[in-house]
Amino acid sequence: MYRLVQHNRIIRLLAVIFMLTVVGIAVASEPKNPFHQYCSRLATHQLTTLGTRYLKELDQPDSAMVCYSIVNARYAGQTPPAEAMDDCVLSLFNSGYIYMFHYYDYRKAYAYMLRSLDLAQQNDSRYLPYIYLGLANLENEQQAKNRGDIDGREAVSKFRKAIDSAADREAWDLLIGAFNALVSLVMENDSAGMLSDDMRRYRALGVPDSVPMVGYTNWVCTAVDQLAHRQPAAALVALDSAVAAIDTSSMQSDRYELMARYYQTRVLALDRRYDEAVATLRRQIARARQLEMWDAMVLRQRTLAEFLRRSGQEGQAREAELAYRQMADSFDLMSNVGTMGEERFLLDLEKSNEQMMNSEYWRRTNLVVAVGAVAVAMLLGLFLLVVQRKNRSLRQKNEQLFMKNEQLLRQPVGVEPKYQRSRLTADDKSLLVSRIDEVMRQTDTICAPDFSLQRLAELTGESKERISQVINECYGRNFNQLLGEYRVREACRRLSDDERFGGYTIEAIALSLGYRSRSNFAAVFRRQTGLQPSEYQRIARQKQDEEMR
């Protein structure tokens, strides 16, 4: 009987999918959305400027992708005119950036960045160092995922090209970032000696002292030199000095500190001081977990297993290896599985651009799309038959996540201990935290689509720089993370309040919270709670029904 009920449900689902497909085909030639229509009328430079604002300032990658995809489609298969060349380079590169950091599709990210590199090399574009750095990070990511299969030479080569091209353009901030990424990759392989030429070139560049993190970088260079000359004690002292030189107002200060501490563990291990190295790694893992730097946590857990094995502690090494694999699997699942909303958005975007470029194409291929949709529906039916058996355990895990988030909603947003090197007094911080908290509790204010760090600074009566510093030091987050946490807390309340918000769709709730698309909202909500908004709402309603019985 149970199987029959499930079979009937699947048949009904397939029928709905088929009808929706037919309706979709019937309107395929109609305009997709007003935003796409508006953007398609903009000039190329206006589109890239708007897209960059959506990406960098407003943290709305979906909206940015609409702008960039129109530019990419305009010049597909042809060389852009000189006046549009830089815009096309930037559009392709940022498309790759979005695929890498927001949609986690590394193959498409690599393809877009290679196309961007090809155009940039034709006119020695000012974006060349950014492209080299992006490609190096992609190749480094592949090395991390295929440890032992890739030796990292391609990534090292790209990092060096990024450094050289950044130096030619005096793009010092980018140069510092690329140089530290190169050092991190080489130190991971315990090959400090191969950096000697890079150290000489870096010092010869004369990076201005006013560039953020230059003091940190100089001390790291000293540490690498000492390590290359087999002076581990001196290298450890230099790395302590590097940590002391970190600009704590920098958004990346925590990550740089973790990098320096990680270098220290590699030095301790090379000096066969495994007990100290293991203890330091355990503290770093706890800190990375606290900061939600999952990639850093996975790397250190893997290294912990490596050091335990080197020191002959096989039992603990096996436990650490198991914990590493569990962390890596969880991180891959979180970062590589895109949401249905993202996939649907990208598909709709692609269709909209194809329609804009060649509307006749849609009319010729409607029949093919219909046949394909029926085939997909049939495959989906088979897939659902397999997946239904796994849903029970998934529902239990989701309910556990729901209960955990319910408990967190009753707790205030955590505040970190003050930093010793802060320029603000404890009273200053306490007062600013109170002002920030007062503003962030104003739901109507923080849920405005244009709410920003600048707006928060205006409402608290302080400078943007001080507000950013206090958020980093006292909350242990950046502004976007803090805003996302408050908005997600409010989202949980609305998703659980069937009386006031039961008639709202997920899209409507997302818009009421200041998000411009469901996919942006779903991505932030999933990172904070581990659940999709719809799943959270379903469990909340189920709990309410159980309480009423």
C-alpha positions as CSV (number, residue, x, y, z in Angstrom):
1,M,0.0,0.0,0.0
2,Y,2.8,2.4,0.9
3,R,4.6,1.8,-2.4
4,L,1.3,2.4,-4.3
5,V,0.8,5.7,-2.5
6,Q,4.4,6.7,-3.3
7,H,4.0,5.7,-6.9
8,N,0.8,7.8,-7.2
9,R,2.6,10.8,-5.8
10,I,5.4,10.5,-8.3
11,I,2.9,10.2,-11.2
12,R,1.2,13.3,-10.0
13,L,4.5,15.1,-9.7
14,L,5.6,14.1,-13.2
15,A,2.2,15.3,-14.6
16,V,2.7,18.7,-12.9
17,I,6.3,18.9,-14.3
18,F,5.1,18.1,-17.8
19,M,2.3,20.7,-17.6
20,L,4.7,23.3,-16.3
21,T,7.1,22.4,-19.1
22,V,4.5,22.9,-21.8
23,V,3.5,26.3,-20.3
24,G,7.2,27.3,-20.1
25,I,7.6,26.4,-23.8
26,A,4.5,28.4,-24.7
27,V,5.9,31.6,-23.1
28,A,9.6,30.9,-24.0
29,S,9.5,33.8,-26.5
30,E,8.1,36.2,-24.1
31,P,10.2,38.7,-22.0
32,K,11.8,37.0,-19.0
33,N,11.9,39.7,-16.3
34,P,12.0,43.5,-16.2
35,F,15.5,43.7,-14.7
36,H,17.0,41.8,-17.6
37,Q,15.1,44.0,-20.1
38,Y,16.4,47.1,-18.3
39,C,20.0,45.9,-18.3
40,S,19.9,44.8,-22.0
41,R,19.4,48.5,-23.0
42,L,22.5,49.7,-21.1
43,A,25.8,50.4,-22.7
44,T,28.7,48.0,-22.1
45,H,30.6,50.2,-19.6
46,Q,27.3,51.0,-17.7
47,L,26.7,47.2,-17.4
48,T,30.1,46.4,-16.1
49,T,30.0,49.3,-13.6
50,L,26.6,48.2,-12.4
51,G,27.6,44.6,-12.2
52,T,30.7,45.4,-10.1
53,R,28.6,47.5,-7.7
54,Y,26.2,44.6,-7.3
55,L,29.1,42.2,-6.7
56,K,31.5,44.2,-4.5
57,E,29.3,46.7,-2.7
58,L,25.9,45.1,-2.4
59,D,26.9,41.4,-2.3
60,Q,24.3,40.4,-4.9
61,P,26.1,38.0,-7.3
62,D,22.9,37.0,-9.1
63,S,22.2,40.6,-10.1
64,A,25.8,41.1,-11.1
65,M,25.7,37.9,-13.2
66,V,22.8,39.3,-15.2
67,C,24.9,42.4,-16.1
68,Y,28.0,40.4,-17.0
69,S,26.2,37.7,-19.0
70,I,24.7,40.4,-21.3
71,V,28.2,41.8,-22.0
72,N,29.6,38.3,-22.6
73,A,26.7,37.5,-25.0
74,R,27.2,40.8,-26.9
75,Y,30.7,39.9,-28.0
76,A,30.6,36.1,-28.0
77,G,32.7,34.7,-30.8
78,Q,34.2,38.1,-31.8
79,T,37.0,40.5,-30.7
80,P,35.5,43.4,-28.9
81,P,36.2,46.9,-30.1
82,A,39.1,48.7,-28.4
83,E,36.8,51.0,-26.3
84,A,35.0,47.9,-24.9
85,M,38.0,45.7,-24.4
86,D,38.7,46.4,-20.8
87,D,35.0,46.1,-19.9
88,C,34.8,42.7,-21.6
89,V,37.9,41.5,-19.8
90,L,36.4,42.6,-16.4
91,S,33.1,41.0,-17.3
92,L,34.6,37.6,-18.2
93,F,36.8,37.7,-15.1
94,N,34.1,38.6,-12.7
95,S,31.8,35.9,-14.2
96,G,34.6,33.4,-13.4
97,Y,34.9,34.9,-9.9
98,I,31.1,34.4,-9.3
99,Y,31.2,30.8,-10.6
100,M,34.2,30.1,-8.3
101,F,33.1,31.8,-5.0
102,H,29.3,31.8,-5.2
103,Y,28.2,28.9,-7.5
104,Y,31.3,26.6,-6.8
105,D,31.5,25.5,-10.5
106,Y,35.3,25.5,-10.9
107,R,35.1,24.2,-14.5
108,K,33.1,27.2,-15.7
109,A,35.1,29.6,-13.5
110,Y,38.3,28.4,-15.2
111,A,36.8,28.7,-18.7
112,Y,35.7,32.3,-18.1
113,M,39.0,33.3,-16.6
114,L,41.0,31.8,-19.5
115,R,38.8,33.7,-21.9
116,S,39.5,36.8,-19.9
117,L,43.2,36.2,-19.9
118,D,43.2,35.7,-23.7
119,L,41.6,39.2,-24.2
120,A,43.7,40.9,-21.5
121,Q,47.0,39.7,-23.1
122,Q,46.0,41.3,-26.4
123,N,46.1,44.8,-25.0
124,D,48.1,44.4,-21.8
125,S,45.0,45.1,-19.7
126,R,45.2,46.6,-16.2
127,Y,43.3,43.6,-15.0
128,L,46.1,41.1,-15.9
129,P,47.4,40.7,-12.3
130,Y,43.8,40.0,-11.0
131,I,43.3,37.3,-13.7
132,Y,46.6,35.6,-12.9
133,L,45.8,35.6,-9.3
134,G,42.3,34.2,-9.9
135,L,43.7,31.4,-12.1
136,A,46.4,30.6,-9.5
137,N,43.8,30.3,-6.8
138,L,41.7,28.0,-8.9
139,E,44.7,25.8,-9.6
140,N,45.7,25.9,-6.0
141,E,42.2,24.8,-5.1
142,Q,42.6,21.8,-7.4
143,Q,45.8,20.9,-5.7
144,A,44.1,21.0,-2.3
145,K,41.3,18.7,-3.6
146,N,43.7,16.3,-5.4
147,R,46.6,16.2,-2.9
148,G,49.4,14.1,-4.4
149,D,48.1,14.2,-8.0
150,I,49.1,17.8,-8.7
151,D,52.5,19.3,-7.8
152,G,51.4,22.9,-7.7
153,R,53.9,24.2,-10.3
154,E,51.1,25.7,-12.4
155,A,49.7,27.6,-9.4
156,V,53.2,28.8,-8.4
157,S,53.8,30.0,-12.0
158,K,50.5,32.0,-12.0
159,F,51.2,33.5,-8.6
160,R,54.6,34.8,-9.9
161,K,53.0,36.2,-13.0
162,A,50.4,37.9,-10.8
163,I,53.2,39.4,-8.6
164,D,55.2,40.7,-11.6
165,S,52.2,42.2,-13.4
166,A,51.0,43.8,-10.2
167,A,54.5,45.3,-9.6
168,D,54.5,46.7,-13.2
169,R,51.2,48.5,-12.4
170,E,52.1,49.4,-8.8
171,A,49.0,47.5,-7.6
172,W,50.6,47.0,-4.2
173,D,47.6,45.6,-2.3
174,L,47.1,42.9,-4.9
175,L,50.9,42.2,-5.0
176,I,50.9,41.6,-1.2
177,G,48.0,39.2,-1.4
178,A,49.5,37.3,-4.3
179,F,52.9,37.1,-2.6
180,N,51.5,35.8,0.6
181,A,49.4,33.2,-1.3
182,L,52.6,32.0,-3.0
183,V,54.4,31.7,0.3
184,S,51.5,29.8,1.8
185,L,51.5,27.3,-1.1
186,V,55.2,26.7,-1.0
187,M,55.3,26.4,2.9
188,E,52.6,23.8,2.7
189,N,55.0,21.6,0.8
190,D,57.9,22.4,3.2
191,S,59.9,23.9,0.3
192,A,61.0,27.3,1.7
193,G,64.3,27.1,-0.2
194,M,62.6,27.5,-3.6
195,L,61.4,31.0,-2.5
196,S,64.9,32.5,-2.4
197,D,64.6,34.2,-5.8
198,D,61.1,35.4,-5.0
199,M,62.3,37.0,-1.7
200,R,65.0,38.9,-3.5
201,R,62.6,40.2,-6.2
202,Y,60.1,41.2,-3.5
203,R,62.6,43.1,-1.5
204,A,63.9,44.8,-4.6
205,L,60.5,46.2,-5.5
206,G,60.4,48.5,-2.5
207,V,56.8,48.2,-1.6
208,P,55.7,51.4,0.3
209,D,55.4,51.0,4.1
210,S,51.9,52.6,3.9
211,V,50.5,49.5,2.1
212,P,48.4,47.4,4.5
213,M,50.1,44.1,5.7
214,V,53.5,45.1,4.3
215,G,55.0,44.8,7.8
216,Y,53.6,41.4,8.2
217,T,54.9,40.3,4.8
218,N,58.4,41.6,5.5
219,W,58.6,39.5,8.7
220,V,57.3,36.5,6.9
221,C,60.1,37.0,4.4
222,T,62.6,37.1,7.2
223,A,61.1,33.9,8.6
224,V,61.4,32.1,5.3
225,D,65.0,33.2,5.0
226,Q,65.8,31.9,8.4
227,L,64.2,28.6,7.7
228,A,66.0,28.3,4.4
229,H,69.3,28.7,6.4
230,R,68.2,26.1,8.9
231,Q,67.6,28.5,11.7
232,P,64.1,27.3,13.0
233,A,64.3,29.2,16.3
234,A,65.0,32.5,14.5
235,A,62.2,31.7,12.0
236,L,59.7,31.2,14.9
237,V,60.7,34.5,16.4
238,A,60.2,36.3,13.1
239,L,56.7,34.7,12.7
240,D,55.8,36.0,16.2
241,S,56.8,39.5,14.9
242,A,54.7,39.0,11.8
243,V,51.7,38.3,13.9
244,A,52.4,41.5,16.0
245,A,52.6,43.5,12.8
246,I,49.2,42.5,11.5
247,D,46.8,45.5,11.0
248,T,43.8,44.4,13.1
249,S,41.5,46.7,11.2
250,S,42.0,44.7,8.0
251,M,39.2,42.5,7.0
252,Q,41.7,39.6,6.5
253,S,43.6,40.1,9.8
254,D,42.3,36.8,11.3
255,R,43.2,34.8,8.2
256,Y,46.7,36.3,8.1
257,E,47.2,35.5,11.8
258,L,46.1,31.9,11.1
259,M,48.6,31.7,8.2
260,A,51.5,32.8,10.4
261,R,50.6,30.4,13.1
262,Y,50.4,27.6,10.6
263,Y,53.8,28.4,9.3
264,Q,55.1,28.1,12.8
265,T,53.7,24.5,13.0
266,R,55.5,23.6,9.8
267,V,58.8,25.0,11.3
268,L,58.2,23.1,14.6
269,A,57.6,19.9,12.6
270,L,60.8,20.5,10.6
271,D,62.6,20.9,13.9
272,R,61.0,17.6,15.1
273,R,59.1,19.4,17.9
274,Y,56.0,17.5,17.1
275,D,54.2,17.8,20.5
276,E,54.4,21.6,20.2
277,A,53.3,21.5,16.6
278,V,50.3,19.3,17.4
279,A,49.3,21.5,20.3
280,T,49.5,24.7,18.1
281,L,47.5,23.0,15.4
282,R,44.7,22.0,17.8
283,R,44.4,25.7,18.9
284,Q,44.3,26.8,15.3
285,I,41.6,24.3,14.4
286,A,39.4,25.6,17.3
287,R,40.0,29.2,16.2
288,A,39.2,28.5,12.5
289,R,36.0,26.8,13.6
290,Q,35.1,29.8,15.7
291,L,35.7,32.1,12.7
292,E,33.9,29.7,10.3
293,M,37.0,29.5,8.1
294,W,36.2,26.0,7.0
295,D,38.9,25.7,4.4
296,A,41.5,26.7,7.0
297,M,40.1,24.2,9.5
298,V,40.2,21.3,6.9
299,L,43.8,22.1,6.0
300,R,45.0,22.1,9.6
301,Q,43.1,19.0,10.5
302,R,44.9,17.2,7.6
303,T,48.2,18.5,8.8
304,L,47.4,17.4,12.3
305,A,47.0,13.8,11.1
306,E,50.3,14.1,9.2
307,F,52.3,15.3,12.2
308,L,50.8,12.7,14.5
309,R,51.8,10.0,12.1
310,R,55.3,11.4,11.8
311,S,55.7,11.4,15.6
312,G,54.7,7.7,15.7
313,Q,51.3,8.3,17.3
314,E,49.4,6.0,14.9
315,G,46.2,5.7,17.0
316,Q,45.7,9.4,17.3
317,A,46.8,9.9,13.7
318,R,44.0,7.5,12.5
319,E,41.4,9.4,14.6
320,A,42.7,12.8,13.2
321,E,42.6,11.4,9.6
322,L,39.0,10.2,10.1
323,A,38.0,13.7,11.5
324,Y,39.8,15.3,8.5
325,R,37.9,13.2,6.0
326,Q,34.6,14.0,7.7
327,M,35.4,17.7,7.7
328,A,36.5,17.6,4.0
329,D,33.3,15.8,3.0
330,S,31.1,18.3,4.9
331,F,33.0,21.2,3.4
332,D,32.7,19.8,-0.1
333,L,29.0,19.2,0.4
334,M,28.5,22.7,1.6
335,S,30.6,24.4,-1.1
336,N,30.0,22.2,-4.2
337,V,26.3,21.4,-4.2
338,G,24.5,24.4,-5.6
339,T,20.9,25.1,-4.6
340,M,18.0,24.5,-6.9
341,G,17.4,28.2,-6.9
342,E,20.9,29.0,-8.2
343,E,20.7,26.4,-10.9
344,R,17.3,27.7,-12.0
345,F,18.5,31.3,-12.0
346,L,21.5,30.4,-14.2
347,L,19.4,28.5,-16.6
348,D,16.8,31.3,-16.9
349,L,19.6,33.8,-17.3
350,E,21.2,31.8,-20.2
351,K,17.8,31.4,-21.8
352,S,17.1,35.2,-21.5
353,N,20.4,36.0,-23.2
354,E,19.9,33.6,-26.0
355,Q,16.4,35.0,-26.6
356,M,17.9,38.5,-26.7
357,M,20.5,37.5,-29.2
358,N,18.3,35.3,-31.4
359,S,14.6,35.1,-30.7
360,E,14.1,33.0,-33.8
361,Y,16.2,30.2,-32.2
362,W,13.7,29.7,-29.5
363,R,10.8,29.1,-31.9
364,R,12.9,26.5,-33.9
365,T,13.9,24.6,-30.8
366,N,10.6,24.5,-28.8
367,L,9.9,21.0,-29.9
368,V,13.3,19.7,-28.9
369,V,12.9,21.3,-25.5
370,A,9.6,19.6,-25.0
371,V,11.0,16.2,-25.8
372,G,13.9,16.9,-23.5
373,A,11.6,18.0,-20.7
374,V,9.6,14.8,-20.9
375,A,12.9,12.8,-20.8
376,V,14.0,14.8,-17.8
377,A,10.7,14.2,-16.1
378,M,11.0,10.5,-16.6
379,L,14.6,10.5,-15.3
380,L,13.5,12.6,-12.4
381,G,10.8,10.0,-11.5
382,L,13.5,7.3,-11.4
383,F,15.7,9.5,-9.3
384,L,12.9,10.2,-6.8
385,L,12.3,6.4,-6.4
386,V,15.9,6.1,-5.2
387,V,16.0,9.3,-3.2
388,Q,12.9,8.7,-1.2
389,R,14.6,6.0,0.8
390,K,17.2,8.4,2.0
391,N,14.8,11.2,3.0
392,R,14.1,9.8,6.5
393,S,17.6,10.2,7.8
394,L,17.9,13.6,6.1
395,R,14.6,14.8,7.8
396,Q,15.9,13.7,11.2
397,K,19.1,15.7,10.7
398,N,17.2,18.7,9.5
399,E,15.0,18.6,12.6
400,Q,18.1,18.5,14.8
401,L,19.4,21.6,12.9
402,F,16.0,23.3,13.4
403,M,16.1,22.7,17.2
404,K,19.7,23.9,17.4
405,N,18.7,27.1,15.5
406,E,15.6,27.6,17.8
407,Q,18.0,27.5,20.8
408,L,20.4,30.0,19.1
409,L,17.5,32.4,18.4
410,R,17.0,32.8,22.2
411,Q,20.7,33.8,22.6
412,P,22.1,37.3,21.9
413,V,24.7,37.7,19.1
414,G,28.0,36.8,20.6
415,V,30.7,39.4,21.3
416,E,34.4,38.4,21.2
417,P,36.9,39.5,23.8
418,K,38.8,42.7,23.0
419,Y,42.1,42.7,21.2
420,Q,45.2,43.8,23.1
421,R,46.5,45.9,20.3
422,S,43.3,47.8,19.6
423,R,43.5,51.6,19.4
424,L,40.1,51.8,21.0
425,T,39.6,51.6,24.8
426,A,37.3,49.0,26.4
427,D,34.8,51.7,27.2
428,D,34.8,53.0,23.6
429,K,34.2,49.5,22.3
430,S,31.4,48.8,24.9
431,L,29.6,52.0,23.9
432,L,29.9,51.3,20.2
433,V,28.8,47.7,20.6
434,S,25.7,49.0,22.4
435,R,25.0,51.5,19.6
436,I,25.5,48.8,16.9
437,D,23.3,46.4,18.7
438,E,20.6,49.0,19.1
439,V,20.6,49.7,15.4
440,M,20.8,46.0,14.4
441,R,17.7,45.2,16.5
442,Q,15.7,47.7,14.4
443,T,14.3,45.2,11.9
444,D,12.8,47.7,9.5
445,T,16.2,49.5,9.3
446,I,18.4,46.5,8.7
447,C,16.0,44.9,6.3
448,A,16.1,47.8,3.9
449,P,17.7,46.7,0.6
450,D,20.2,49.6,0.7
451,F,21.3,49.1,4.3
452,S,25.1,49.2,4.3
453,L,28.1,49.7,6.6
454,Q,28.0,53.4,5.7
455,R,24.3,53.6,6.8
456,L,25.2,51.8,10.1
457,A,27.9,54.3,10.7
458,E,25.5,57.2,10.1
459,L,22.9,55.8,12.5
460,T,25.5,55.2,15.3
461,G,27.2,58.6,14.8
462,E,30.6,57.1,14.2
463,S,33.0,56.7,11.3
464,K,32.8,53.7,9.0
465,E,36.3,52.7,9.8
466,R,35.7,52.6,13.6
467,I,32.4,50.7,13.1
468,S,34.2,48.1,10.9
469,Q,37.0,47.7,13.4
470,V,34.6,47.2,16.3
471,I,32.6,44.7,14.4
472,N,35.7,42.7,13.5
473,E,37.3,42.9,17.0
474,C,34.2,42.5,19.2
475,Y,31.9,40.4,17.2
476,G,34.5,38.3,15.4
477,R,32.8,38.9,12.0
478,N,32.8,41.4,9.2
479,F,29.8,43.7,8.5
480,N,28.1,41.4,5.9
481,Q,28.4,38.4,8.2
482,L,26.9,40.3,11.1
483,L,24.1,41.7,8.9
484,G,23.4,38.2,7.5
485,E,23.2,36.8,11.1
486,Y,20.6,39.4,12.2
487,R,18.6,39.0,9.0
488,V,18.6,35.2,9.3
489,R,17.4,35.4,12.9
490,E,14.5,37.6,11.7
491,A,13.9,35.2,8.8
492,C,13.6,32.3,11.3
493,R,11.0,34.2,13.3
494,R,9.0,35.0,10.2
495,L,9.2,31.4,8.8
496,S,8.0,30.2,12.2
497,D,5.1,32.7,12.5
498,D,2.3,31.2,10.5
499,E,-0.2,33.6,11.9
500,R,1.5,36.7,10.5
501,F,3.6,35.4,7.6
502,G,1.8,32.1,6.7
503,G,0.5,33.6,3.5
504,Y,4.0,34.8,2.4
505,T,6.0,32.9,-0.2
506,I,9.7,32.4,0.4
507,E,10.4,35.0,-2.2
508,A,8.2,37.5,-0.4
509,I,9.9,36.9,2.9
510,A,13.3,37.3,1.2
511,L,12.2,40.7,-0.3
512,S,10.8,41.8,3.1
513,L,14.3,41.1,4.6
514,G,16.1,43.2,2.1
515,Y,17.3,40.5,-0.4
516,R,16.7,41.1,-4.1
517,S,16.4,37.4,-5.0
518,R,15.4,34.1,-3.4
519,S,18.7,32.5,-4.3
520,N,20.8,35.2,-2.4
521,F,18.6,34.8,0.6
522,A,18.7,31.0,0.5
523,A,22.5,30.9,0.2
524,V,22.9,33.2,3.3
525,F,20.2,31.3,5.2
526,R,21.8,27.9,4.4
527,R,25.2,29.1,5.6
528,Q,23.8,30.3,8.9
529,T,21.4,27.5,9.8
530,G,22.4,24.5,7.6
531,L,18.8,24.4,6.2
532,Q,16.9,25.7,3.2
533,P,14.3,28.3,4.2
534,S,11.5,26.1,2.8
535,E,12.7,23.1,4.9
536,Y,12.9,25.3,8.0
537,Q,9.4,26.6,7.4
538,R,8.1,23.0,6.9
539,I,9.6,21.8,10.2
540,A,8.3,24.8,12.1
541,R,4.8,24.2,10.8
542,Q,5.1,20.5,11.7
543,K,6.2,21.3,15.3
544,Q,3.3,23.8,15.6
545,D,0.8,21.1,14.4
546,E,2.2,18.6,16.9
547,E,1.8,21.1,19.8
548,M,-1.8,21.8,18.9
549,R,-2.8,18.1,18.9
